[in-house]
Each structure stands twice: as C-alpha cells, then as structure tokens.
Amino acid sequence: MVNRPPTTTLIIVGNSPGEVAGWAVPVAAEARRLASVGGWSIETVLCLPPCQFASGQESAAAEAAGVFDRIMNPRATLLLALGLPGWTPAGTPVVLHVGGDFWFSRRLARRWGGHAFAFVERAHISRAQRGFERIFVPTTSLRERLIGLGVPDHKIEVAGDPLQDAVLADGAPAEARGADDARPKVALLAGSRDSVFSAVFPFWVETAAALRARVPEARLLAVVSPFVSPSVKRTLLSRHQASLDAAGVEIRHGGRSSIRSADLALTIPGTNTLELALMRVPTLVVLPFSLAPQIPVEGVIEWLTRVPRLGLALKLALARRHISRRPYLALPNMRAKRLIMPELVGDVTPEQVADEGARLIRDRAARLKLAEALEAIPVEPGASRRILAAIAPGGAAIAPGGAGA
C-alpha cells in the first residue's frame, strides 16, 4: 500500500478585484507550485467574505485562474465564520488574510484551531493584530509605521507585494503592432466594479471624443475589466456604441496585453495604478469629484452613504474632504512619497483630461520621463514565495510535517 503524503489546507480570505487577482491568486499559484515540486499535497481554498469593495465577479475570476480547489462565496463564508455547519478542512489549516474585515480571518482560524496570518498594504491592522501570528507588508515604511502604532516588531515581515508576482506571471505579450502602425496608443481603464464602471465609462467616452478631435491619429482602446459583470458590460457598450464608433474607440475585454503596449494609459485610482507602474506604462490618474461618490469607503460610513437622498450628498462631502486631506491618490505616488504618476483630481472635465492627454501623446520625451520615474517602484518578484516560506517555519503546515500534516 502506497503511503500518501498528508494534505495541507491553505485558506485565503479576501474579496475584491485587487485582493483576488493581485494577492490571492499568485499566493495560491505559488503554494501549488511548491507542493508539486516538493511532492506533497495541498488544498487551496478561497473564502470570499461579504465586502462593499467586491465586484460580484470574484468567484468567477478565481475559478478561471485555476489555482483554487474550493471557492466559498460570501454567504458560505459568513455562515462558516458564524460557526454554523458547513465545510471542514482536513487537519489544522493555515488562514492567510489578504482583505476584507479581519474578523472573518480570525474567526475562521479560531473555529478550526488553525494558524492566522495576514498580508496588508495599510496600517489598519494595528488594532486587530493580536489575532495574527505574523503580518506581512510590502514596504519597510509600512513596517515602521505599524511598529509606531504598537505592533510588536517580531510579528511584522517585509515580504514585498504578491501583485508583482501576478503581473510578472501574466505571460500575455504586449499586443502586436503592424510594421507600419506608428500611431500612439491610449488605453482607457474605467474600473472593475459595476458601480464605478457605470459612472466612469461614460466619462471616458466623452474624453475619447475630445481626444480624437485633438489627436486624430491616436488609437484609443477602452479596456474592460473581467470583474465587470456581463450585463453591465452589455448595457454600457450598447448605450454608448454610436459615440464609441464615432470616436473610433476599440474595445478590449480584460487582459494586460493591450495595456502593456500602450503609449499612455488613462485610469482612476486603484490597484491598477500599481500594475501600470510595474509595467512602466506612462499613466495619467484621473478622479473628478463628480465620480468620487461611486468609490466605496471603509466601515459603517459606506452604509450610511447608501441612504436615499441623504447618502449621495454625504458621500460627496466625505469624498471631497478625504481627497483634499491626502497628498496623493495613486498607489505608486503613495509608495514613492512623491508624484511619479501625474494626477488630475477635482472638478475635472473630459475636455481637460483630453487636453493633458493630447499634450502627453504629442510629447514623447515627456512620456519617456514618466516611464523612467516609475522605476521608483522596484520590480521585486517573489513575495508569494517569501510569505509561504515564512509561514512554514512557524509550524503552520505549508509543508509536510507541519502542524497540518
């Protein structure tokens, strides 16, 4: 009889486009690779907690990635966290928090007597740190900030950002150009959540028309995120088809190949700004105040802003206050602590965006300078491997013979 190695269970908790595609997927992929190379067995599980930042397409996107053995939807995750009957992992699981309310990750680990770890890109874990054995962060500056907030230094490890693994592992080559196609290429990104996409896409349609008038030779590509629901895609594209055709806008559905080869990208703040920086794509980040209310916010305030009539005015006021108090909105600028990715924020119109976009399209030297500035964000792959390696020595079972063996 053949002795089969025990199965390790890795449970990753998070629910939003950036958390799933940028963190959960590369960590799960690396765990499966390590298991394959090491000749041991692993079960990778994604738990999607209820989250106002989710698009609703995370489960489908995670399934398409092909790196999870099991995906628990928000309802199933909530029931498990509440202690109700449901799925039970084999052995002692490892829970890795990458997003959502910390309560879910801590509760799941406690329910099954597992080990809880977390990857965070902000300092909001400082009040919840007691529930985690170790906290992984992308930068030294965040580590220092957490220490200043009272988190024990031995619990914090600078691992880098798994998003880098996701971007670099994407084997999609840059979209090919014909030998005679020297036209500048502009990619317009409208967000990955239905509410945000529904608000931003019409703004980009107007921007595209204004850009076409200023730079007739440009190729304009609207890149639609795979996290936008099919029904919203169909509705928005159908509604604006005539304007898109008139402006000569080409539609691309998901993938990074169209973005990699862009001479300029126009986008809103979000995880994609960091992806664009890693791909060294010159980018203009745009956030008109009129669109800010569509962006979800943390905690109970998000639910207050959904109150009819009162909610919109409250959210707009909060958005203006929040934006005015922050020096930068793009993640690369936050990490570099200086403006390496230009931002247009405030009472911005499509015509103003088109003016700045046209200036950058015509000025190749300026775009090269922007691309060079993005090198302030170093390309440092391997964060997923470092996180998994750090988990294993603590007896947390990301290897045979650990606590979950």
Secondary structure, 3 states (H helix, E strand, C coil): CCCCCCEEEEEEECCCHHHHHHHHHHHHHHHHHHHHHHCCEEEEEEECCCCCCCCCCHHHHHHHHCCCCEEECHHHHHHHHCCCCCCCCCCCCEEEECCCCHHHHHHHHHHHCCEEEEECCCHHHHHCHHHCCEEEECCHHHHHHHHHCCCCHHHEEECCCHHHHHHHHCCCCCCCCCCCCCCCEEEEECCCCHHHHHHHHHHHHHHHHHHHHHCCCCEEEEEECCCCCHHHHHHHHHHCHHHHHHHCEEEEECCCHHHHCCCEEEECCCHHHHHHHHCCCCEEEEEECCCHHHCCCCCHHHHHCCCCCHHHHHHHHHHHHHHHHCCCCCHHHHHHCCCCCCEEEECCCHHHHHHHHHHHHHCHHHHHHHHHHHHHCCCCCCHHHHHHHHHHHHCCCCCCCCCCC
